[in-house]
Amino acid sequence: MATVVQWTGREAALLGEAMRLPIRVYAQKLGVDPKTITRWRRMGRATKLRPETAEMLDAMTALCSPEVLETFHASLGAAAPAAGEIPGGAACVPALGPATVVSHKFVPVYVGDAVSRIDAVPCLPGPGGLEHRATDAAHPGAEQESRLHLYACGVAVFHLVQRRRVQCLGDLAVWRYRTYASDLSWAADRLQQFLPGEHLAVSPAYVLSAYLLEESPWEGAALQAALQLLTTPSVLVDRQRPDAVECLGDDVERALLADGFEHADVIDFGSQAIAHGLAELVRPRLPSARPGESPAHERHRRTRARCASPVGPELVRPRRDRKPTRARHAPRATGGGSCAAPTPV
């Protein structure tokens, strides 16, 4: 079993990944700036840690569970690239694409007792043994699959599967933002078709997505940067006009890939031996003002919503090398989330 004789940026970064902590949380535990964690990951063994930081890492390692330690020691035993080096040489310019991505979009909505009035076929039980049924949703753009899943708790979830061949991640980011609004509108109309004559008090307001990265030109550090970009696509687009989101350009994406882009709010939930997995840590959106509501009532309602809303990573499992790679994000304009993953070893 590999052990840590001297802590460098590589070992410190691998411990945080094994613990599956977001950069900000890991930095807070160690009392360092989040940018320091990013520098450790980028520079690797070229960064020597101070004795007091090494002592904190020793103490943190001693408190880790056997599962975390197993992942950590397996990562230590894996070959590591030179500090700051992207496979292919430091002068190598990362390719932008092409890449093949399978998109899984999930659109949930609470319909209450009306869920029992939708005709569907029984399926395997859902979480906690919930009764689970499903039926075809017939989305015009989901060429692979579109299903409506129904749960006894009153929740209906549209699941749309679409394969995309993109020349760069910016193209995928633009498609993602532009289709969220139309998918929400389609889901509301489709739900009304399933329940003719019903008055639905709630409409779909959120899109959560998982992405399976089937083919790509990236590996090593470039692959990690690409997954970070899939997790936080807002850095690749101009959203000044929500109705006409545009890509910032190839130069921006190429620079982010070459620099090893890393977002402080992204959590790693994968396993190096099996899959790469990333998710963005986001706070839930608070409800907006209601028609005719006074400012005092709005503040009171928003305060209650804030107190009742848990803060934590939105996990997606498809969905922030033939290894599965996952990334995820939540657009702020319409509400949403995403995850991306390459194929298993």
Residue pairs with C-beta under 8 A, 6 or more apart in sequence:
1 73
2 73
2 76
2 77
3 73
3 76
4 11
4 57
4 58
4 61
4 76
6 48
6 54
7 49
7 53
7 54
7 57
7 58
8 40
8 44
8 45
8 46
8 47
8 48
8 49
9 39
9 40
9 41
9 42
9 43
9 44
9 45
9 46
9 47
9 49
9 83
10 40
10 44
10 45
10 47
10 80
11 57
11 76
12 30
12 37
12 40
12 49
12 53
12 57
13 37
13 40
13 41
13 44
14 72
14 75
14 76
15 57
15 60
15 61
15 64
15 72
16 23
16 26
16 37
16 268
17 75
17 268
17 272
18 64
18 68
18 69
18 71
18 72
18 75
19 26
19 64
19 68
20 267
20 268
20 269
21 29
21 267
22 264
22 265
22 266
22 267
22 281
22 313
23 34
23 37
23 38
23 262
23 263
23 264
23 265
23 266
24 34
24 264
24 265
24 281
25 281
26 37
27 33
27 34
27 36
27 37
27 264
29 60
30 37
30 53
30 56
30 57
30 60
31 56
32 53
34 264
35 264
37 264
38 262
38 264
39 47
40 47
41 260
41 262
42 83
42 84
42 260
42 262
43 83
43 84
44 80
44 81
44 82
44 83
44 84
45 80
45 83
46 83
46 84
47 83
49 57
61 69
61 72
64 72
71 271
71 272
71 273
74 272
74 273
75 272
78 272
81 87
81 220
81 221
84 90
84 260
85 221
86 92
86 94
86 220
86 221
86 222
86 258
86 260
87 219
87 220
87 221
87 222
93 254
93 258
94 218
94 222
94 225
94 254
94 257
94 258
95 217
95 218
96 167
96 168
96 169
96 170
96 250
96 253
96 254
96 257
97 166
97 167
97 168
97 169
97 171
97 216
97 217
98 165
98 166
98 167
98 215
98 217
99 165
99 166
99 169
99 172
99 213
99 215
99 216
99 217
99 218
99 226
100 163
100 164
100 165
100 213
100 214
100 215
100 216
101 163
101 164
101 166
101 172
101 211
101 212
101 213
101 214
101 340
102 144
102 161
102 162
102 163
102 164
102 211
102 212
102 214
102 318
103 160
103 161
103 162
103 163
103 164
103 176
103 209
103 210
103 211
103 319
104 159
104 160
104 161
104 209
104 210
104 211
104 212
104 316
104 318
104 319
105 158
105 159
105 160
105 162
105 183
105 207
105 208
105 209
106 157
106 158
106 159
106 160
106 207
106 208
106 209
106 210
106 316
107 157
107 158
107 160
107 183
107 184
107 187
107 204
107 206
107 207
107 208
108 155
108 156
108 157
108 158
108 204
108 206
108 208
109 155
109 156
109 157
109 187
109 191
109 200
109 202
109 203
109 204
109 205
110 154
110 155
110 156
110 202
111 154
111 155
111 156
111 191
111 195
111 200
111 202
112 154
113 154
114 154
114 195
114 198
114 200
115 150
115 151
115 152
115 154
115 155
115 156
116 152
117 195
117 198
118 133
118 135
118 148
118 150
118 156
118 194
118 195
119 135
120 133
120 134
120 135
120 148
120 150
121 133
121 134
121 135
122 131
122 132
122 133
123 132
123 133
123 134
123 149
124 132
125 131
125 132
126 132
126 149
126 151
126 152
130 151
130 152
130 153
131 151
131 152
132 149
132 150
132 151
132 152
133 149
133 150
134 147
134 148
134 149
134 150
135 147
135 148
135 150
135 194
136 146
136 147
136 148
137 146
137 147
137 148
137 158
137 159
137 160
137 190
138 146
138 190
139 146
139 158
139 160
139 183
139 186
139 190
140 186
141 160
141 162
141 179
142 160
142 161
142 162
143 162
143 163
144 161
144 162
144 163
145 159
145 160
145 161
146 158
146 159
146 160
146 161
147 158
147 159
148 156
148 157
148 158
148 159
148 190
148 194
149 156
149 157
149 158
149 159
150 156
151 157
156 191
158 187
158 190
158 204
160 183
164 172
164 175
166 172
166 175
168 247
168 250
168 253
169 226
169 229
169 230
169 233
169 236
169 253
170 236
170 237
170 247
170 248
170 249
170 250
170 252
170 253
171 247
172 211
172 230
172 233
173 229
173 233
173 234
173 236
173 237
173 247
174 237
174 245
174 246
174 247
176 209
176 233
176 331
176 338
177 233
177 237
177 239
177 242
177 245
177 331
177 333
178 245
180 207
180 331
180 333
180 334
180 336
181 334
183 207
184 203
184 204
184 205
184 206
184 207
184 334
187 204
188 200
188 203
188 204
191 200
191 204
192 198
192 200
205 334
205 335
206 334
206 335
206 336
206 337
207 331
207 334
207 335
207 336
207 337
208 314
208 316
208 330
208 336
208 337
208 338
209 316
209 319
209 328
209 336
209 337
209 338
209 339
210 316
210 317
210 318
210 319
210 326
210 328
210 338
210 339
210 340
210 341
211 230
211 318
211 319
211 326
211 327
211 338
211 339
211 340
211 341
212 318
212 319
212 324
212 340
212 341
212 342
212 343
213 226
213 227
213 230
213 325
213 340
213 341
213 342
213 343
214 342
214 343
216 223
216 226
216 342
218 225
218 226
218 257
219 321
221 260
222 257
223 276
223 321
223 325
223 342
224 260
224 262
224 276
225 256
225 257
225 259
225 260
225 261
225 262
226 257
227 276
227 278
227 325
227 326
227 327
227 340
228 261
228 262
228 263
228 266
228 278
228 320
228 327
229 235
229 236
229 253
229 256
229 257
229 261
229 327
230 278
230 327
230 328
230 329
230 338
230 340
231 263
231 266
231 278
231 279
231 280
231 320
231 327
231 328
231 329
231 338
231 339
231 340
232 263
232 265
232 266
232 280
232 320
232 329
233 329
233 331
233 338
234 329
234 331
234 332
235 248
235 252
235 256
235 261
235 263
236 247
236 248
236 252
236 253
236 256
237 245
237 246
237 247
237 248
238 245
238 246
238 247
238 248
239 245
239 333
242 333
263 280
263 320
265 280
265 281
265 282
265 320
266 278
266 279
266 280
266 281
266 320
266 327
267 278
267 279
267 280
267 281
267 313
267 320
268 276
268 277
268 278
269 277
269 278
269 279
269 313
269 315
269 326
270 276
270 277
270 278
270 324
270 325
270 326
271 277
273 345
274 323
274 324
274 344
274 345
275 323
275 324
275 325
275 326
275 341
275 342
275 344
276 323
276 324
276 325
276 326
276 341
276 342
277 324
277 325
277 326
277 339
277 341
278 320
278 326
278 327
278 328
278 339
278 340
279 313
279 314
279 315
279 316
279 320
279 326
279 327
279 328
279 339
280 313
280 314
280 320
280 328
280 329
280 330
280 337
281 311
281 312
281 313
281 320
282 313
282 314
282 330
282 337
283 309
283 311
284 309
284 310
284 311
285 332
285 335
286 302
286 305
286 306
286 309
287 301
287 302
287 305
289 298
290 298
290 301
293 301
313 320
314 328
314 330
314 337
315 328
315 339
316 326
316 328
316 337
316 338
316 339
317 326
317 339
318 326
318 339
318 340
318 341
319 326
319 328
319 338
319 339
319 340
319 341
320 327
320 328
320 329
320 339
321 342
321 345
322 342
322 343
322 344
322 345
323 342
323 343
323 344
323 345
324 341
324 342
324 343
324 344
325 340
325 341
325 342
326 339
326 340
326 341
327 338
327 339
327 340
327 341
328 337
328 338
328 339
328 340
329 336
329 337
329 338
330 336
330 337
330 338
